[in-house]
């Protein structure tokens, strides 16, 4: 299980980190710093590292993002900070995530305490339902402003998809644990194994000054032909099972995965790392329209996953799955030992909220004129960790404005 | 592979190439010197002999780094030989016997006329081809020795005289850079009979301070000392002293063995163009080994080919005449930068440096992320071309300053 538990990407040594920082052109108007949804300023922390100020670099990252060590590892940077990197004009973009990881590792090794407890305690209470990246970041931000924050988490541990979805070789639990500890150390309260139902939700609305729903895309999508088949597992269930057991789960001689997003790539690379001899991934999109990040696709390829692009499932008879190509007259049939569906997740409608295309209808994260707000995947925006951080930062601003007004009344 | 004759005559002795180990840890015993000769080095200045072997400290080195580059500069605290004199003399004899075509220079140091004479005689008897007088080690535990001699013209003259009276071998006086004017001590050495000058030895330095222990590096039981700095970073200082020796009518014609940060054939060619006819290397060997001789020799051969010369001596000192006093420089014109938009990657470093370090002439288009030069403000310093990471800025249009350059053509300005 070493391959599953050990972080796949090698950390930079101090020499390699400074070498990479030296490749940075230290741009006047750094495109990287304009492209982060979470508002991270890579140009500033890379420059700090270049001038041997690792502590200052850690402050730049942490003060902006309570989940800096997580984003360093899981963010699809090629879509954001690395996209406009001027160094690409010479050879290839700066490895911003790896530098961020080096600096946040440095911060962890030195046990730096950058996030500060509030100077003034406020009486107002905020309940946050769900402890994924959106909920965690929001909890940190509101707590640092002095609010009394309580997180309600249905699972045994905090972290949501970070804990139960992203595989350990991409995000080790100890990294997540430390990020959560920093947030809890600010004085954030939490109740785990505590799902919130409609009745409790109503109570929370009365007892708390603001209630934030950050329950994410909880439900894995399925396809009608596979519904209720005991041989078919859903991607999120599989990933949770693997993560809970530290990768120590039974493997089949072959597994068929259907889907081509980042979650599908996590599934196929997990399967390979826990020792599945044959992993076949059939993907609806063709490679030129692939949804998963290039980095994740490359990793799947490096692990010798068989990826078949452009095929859509036509039928399943309980044993054999038949696919046909979306554009060519081509049909393939596969009789796998095990099937995993990774065809996306959707929101689980709850609390009488209004939804539009899977996102809760709000006005600046606020539901109507109630004291209910949303954060994370169910809010408008990118369904990524960094996207969730973005919603948390924006929601924090509006919640603080709302609560400040209420306080001043 | 190119084949050119790199041989050069220095003090009547023929070197198969101008490259020597300088007197230092890299030429400290028979095995090392034999390997260096086999690797192709033209000569060796054997590590300085002294009557009583030196007592060295541990650790004894440190380096200056920049970003990820090690050995930008190097500090050492070693003094002279750690061996009994008879061992070193025996090694010199053996080396000369086994490598008769390679040049072996014996470096010596002493504190009295008598001791200088004895050592000179001993190394001559051992078979050395010439003698280098170490007037320049900056970290001697005996404060009357090393660079203390090289800072005192009278002692230089006196000790050269003593050595010359005891030996028929050619004598090189090795100079310290820890001095304002090297010509004075070089001239005194010549008056005492020195046949050549080698320059420079290391620069007195403190490279780094340990911020936790609050002590310079390397830390020797909690303390450190000022000691010699060498490597790439000292090359400019060495070249300056050599130029000044070549500028002074009284020292102009003395043969020079150049030392200071030589790592590549380009460094070597620079020393040669400024008047050195042999070259000595240590720091680069400590970092990379004797094998660097391969590219020193081959690169220099290609340079000779490019220059169309068959004899290395034809290159010696060719750049001296082009170094002139600041007051004589042509100040009638300025050169504007030429920006290649295709090469430019839009980092804006030229803009930052021009604004913060020069005359705010570079203008920045936020939309296109490209610089342009406002020639009304540009003074032609060309700092922009130095900071550009992609070489997109070169020397462009030459213009005469208002009211200057009458009757001259800008195309005649050598840029």
Boltz contact constraints between the chains, C-beta under 6 A:
constraints:
  - contact:
      token1: [A, 15]
      token2: [B, 68]
      max_distance: 6.0
  - contact:
      token1: [A, 18]
      token2: [B, 67]
      max_distance: 6.0
  - contact:
      token1: [A, 18]
      token2: [B, 68]
      max_distance: 6.0
  - contact:
      token1: [A, 19]
      token2: [B, 68]
      max_distance: 6.0
  - contact:
      token1: [A, 22]
      token2: [B, 67]
      max_distance: 6.0
  - contact:
      token1: [A, 22]
      token2: [B, 68]
      max_distance: 6.0
  - contact:
      token1: [A, 25]
      token2: [B, 347]
      max_distance: 6.0
  - contact:
      token1: [A, 25]
      token2: [B, 389]
      max_distance: 6.0
  - contact:
      token1: [A, 27]
      token2: [B, 347]
      max_distance: 6.0
  - contact:
      token1: [A, 27]
      token2: [B, 348]
      max_distance: 6.0
  - contact:
      token1: [A, 28]
      token2: [B, 348]
      max_distance: 6.0
  - contact:
      token1: [A, 28]
      token2: [B, 351]
      max_distance: 6.0
  - contact:
      token1: [A, 28]
      token2: [B, 352]
      max_distance: 6.0
  - contact:
      token1: [A, 86]
      token2: [B, 345]
      max_distance: 6.0
  - contact:
      token1: [A, 86]
      token2: [B, 346]
      max_distance: 6.0
  - contact:
      token1: [A, 86]
      token2: [B, 347]
      max_distance: 6.0
  - contact:
      token1: [A, 89]
      token2: [B, 345]
      max_distance: 6.0
  - contact:
      token1: [A, 90]
      token2: [B, 390]
      max_distance: 6.0
